[in-house]
Amino acid sequence: MRNIYSLETDMDIRTSIEIKYKKGNKLLFSRDSECLQELIHLIELQKHRTLVMWAFDCVQIPLVAFEEKYPNEYRPRKALELCEDWAKGIIKMPIAKRAILEAHAVAKEVDDREYVALVHAIGQGVATVHVETHALGLVFYELSAIVFNVGLENCNSVISKKISYYYERLLYWQESIDQLNVKWADFLLDDTRPNKEKLLNQKRRNDNNVIDMADAMGIELLTEEEYQDLQKLGQYDTKTSSWIRTSSDIRKLGGAIFADFRFGTVFVYHNGAESYYAARGFRGSLRV
């Protein structure tokens, strides 16, 4: 299985979710989670029906786990079956939507936050037939359930492996979707429709442009040299990373750079300028 984290950029997932976990939040991950950015970018590139098949595939694991605990509860599986029929054009949205809502309603009858998260993961996953943005709901809730199961201290490697699993399965369906002998509902065959997850994230990125935010604050982004000097004054970004000023030549090619401090050393990395990491801040200077 492909590990989408390099040694240099492996994130401390535990640290990023610790506050939410200790507050008792039901959901520990979001579109701002740095560990999910590669997966989110891949999701943005997909046809709607590719994400539907990926979600139907990935939802099997939380469904089996839920049914092992609650073998007489059939609503989550019924939601999956009816959404499969919806995707094939056999039934219309209202019937499937009712089943999805009934699956989510099971969470109100369960007194265990791991299984509450699992049943919401199922409901979100099968609702991907409706709109692409539900695909990440499956991810957010299932990852939260995993943390509730293994505990905060032991979650890093387990969550990393699960995210790699999502990524690998999505690559599989990306390659396989057009070879499937499936009769799709007409709306899933329309490849001219924009990916709603991509549209959502484009709006989020435009609303949170680092350069515009720095300008609005009256500061300038630190250069790489200034970031190096900053680290001589203390140790910053030991568990985070920060955007720094990128040269115009790199920006013209679509790139952006960021930096952090690990192992007593400043590391500088690159991403595409379109990459969105709301959990990553930036470092700036104010001249007086």
N, C-alpha and C positions, 0 to 999 in steps of 0.2 A: 504494500500500500504506500502511495506517495505521501511523504511527510512535507506539508507545505510550509514548514517553519525551518529556516536555516539556524545554525548554531548562534549566529550573531544577532538574529532578530526574534528569537523565541521570546514570547511575552510571558510575564508572570500573570497567568489568568487568575490565579487565586487572589492576588492583590487587587486586580481590577474589579472583582465582584464582592470583595470582603465586606464592604459597608452595607451593600444591599442584603447580603446573606445574614449579617448580624441584626439588621433591622427586621428580618423576617419577611422580606419581599417575596412575592410569589414568582416573580420573573427577574432573573439575574443577568440576562443578556439582551442586547438591543442592536439596532443599526449602528450605534456608536461604538460597539465593542471592537477593539482593534484586532482581536484574534479572528474576527469574521470577515475582514475586509476583502481578502482574496476570494472567498466564497461568494460574497455579495457581488463582486465585480463579475464573476463567472455567471451568476444568476441573471445579471443584467443583459447578457449576451444571448440569452436563450429564447427560442420560440415558446409560445404559451404551452403548446401540447408537450414539449420537452419537459417543462417544469411540472406539468400534470403527471406524467409518467414517473418522473423522479420522486415526486411527493407520494404517489401511490406505492412506490417501491420502499421509500424510507419510512413510511408510516407503519409498515408491517412490524417493525421491532417494538415501538412503543405499544402497539395494539396487542401483540402477544404478551408483553410484560403486564399490561393492564388486565388482560383476561386471565392470566395466571392467578392474579390476586382476587379478581372479581369474575369468576367463571359464569355467573348467572346474569351478568349485565351485558345486554346485546346491543344497546344503542350506538356505541362507537363503531362497531363492525357494520351495523346497518347503515350508518352514515357513509362509510367507505363504499359499500356495495351500491348505494343509490347514486353516489357521486361518480362512480365508474359508469353507471348507466347514463347519467347526465352527460359525461364526456363523450359517450358514443351516440348521443342524440336520441336515446331510447325514451328518456323522460325529460320534462322541462324543469327549469330552475326551482319553482316553488316547492315541489316535492322534495328535492335534494336539500334545499335551504332549510326546510322544516326539520329534516333529519340531522343536519349539522347543528342546529340550535338545540335539539334534544340531546345530542352528544355532549355539547358544552354544559347542558343543564345537569349532567351526571356529576360534574365537579362540585355542585352545591350539596350533594349527598355523600361526599367522600371527605373524611376527616384525616387526611394525610397529604401533606403538601407535595410529596413526590408523585402520588397518583393523581392529584389534582392537576399537576403540570403535565403528566402523561396524557390525560384525557383531553386537555386543551391542545396539546401537540397534535393529537389525532384530528380534532375538529379543525384546527388551522390547516393542517396538511391537506385534508380532503377538499377544503374550500379553495384550494389553488385552482380548481376548475373555474371558479367564479372570476378570480383576478390573481395575477402573478404575485402580488404583495403578500398573499397569505403563505407563500412558500417559506418565507423566513419565520413566520409564526411557529411553524413546525420546529424549526431549528432553535429558536429562543426558548420554547417551552421544554423540548426534550433535553436540551443541554442543562437547563435548570433542574429538571428531574434527576439527571445524572449526578449533579452536585449534591442534591438532597440525599441521594442514595449513598454515595461514597464519602461524603463529607468534604468540608472546605480544604482541609490539609492535604487530601489525597487527589484533588481534582485535576491538577495541571496536565498530567500525562494522559489521563482518561479522556478529558475534554479535547485535547489536541488530536488524539487518535480518532475521536468521533468526527471532528471537523474534517479531518483528512478523508474519512469514510464518505461524508457528504460530498466532498469535492470529487472523489473518484467515481462515485455513482453518477454524479451529474455529467462528468466527462463521458461515461459509458452511454448515457441516454442521449447526449448530444451527438454521438457518433451513430447511434442505433435507431433514432426516432423515425427516420424516413424509410427504414427497412421493415418496420412493423406492418403487419397485415391487420390493421384496425380500421373500423368504420368510425370516423370521428364526427362529432357534431360540427355543423357548418362553421360556427364561430371559432372553433379551434383550428380550422383549416385556413383561416384568413391571416396570412403572414404579413399583411400590410399594416396590421394593427400594432401600435408601439407597445413595447414592453413596459407595463405600468410600474414595475420596480425601478427600471432605469429612469423613467420620468420623475418618479418621486425623489430619487437620489440626486438627479440633476438639479431639482429645485432646492433641495437641502444644501447642495454644494454652492449654488449661486447665492443662497441666503447667508452663507458662512465663508465667504472668500477671505483668506488670511490677509492678503495685501490690503483689501478695502477696510478690513477691521482695524489693522494697524494704522492706516491713514486716519480713520475716524477717531482713533485714540490719540493721534498726534505723535506717534512714535515710529521708529524705523526698525524693520526686522534686523536682527543681528546677522552679520556676515559669518562665514566659517571661522575667520581669524578672531573676530570678536567673541564668538562662542568659546573658542579655545581659551581666550583671556578670562572669560567669565568663570571657567572651571578652575582657574588658579585662585579664585576668591572663595571657593567652596565646592561642594559636590552636588551638582544639580542633574536632574533627569537620570537618577540611578535606577528608577523603576518606570520611567516614562520616556518620552522622546519629544522633541520640539522641531517645528519647521524653522528653517533659517533662510536667509536671503539666497536666492538662486540667480545665477548670471543670466543675462538676456539670451546668450547663445543656447543655453540649456533649455530655457523657457520656450524659445522658438521651436525647439524639437519636441516640446510637450512634456518636459521633465520638471521635477522639483526635488529639492534635497532637504533632509532633516538629520538631526544628530541626537546622540544620547551619550551617557557616561556609564561604562561598564568595565569591571576589572581594572580600575584605576586608569582607564584610557578613554579618550573621546573617539567615538565611531561616527562616521558620516555615511549616510545611505541615500538612495534615490527612489522615487516613485514617479509614475506618470502624474502630471499636474492635475489630471481629472480625479485622481484618487482622493477619497474623502475619509478622513479620520477625525471625527468630532472629538474623540477622546484625546487627540494629540493637540497640544497647545502650540504656542510659538513664543520665541524670546525676542524682545525688542529693547531699544535704547531711546532715552529721552535726553536731548542735549539742552543744557541750560546755561 
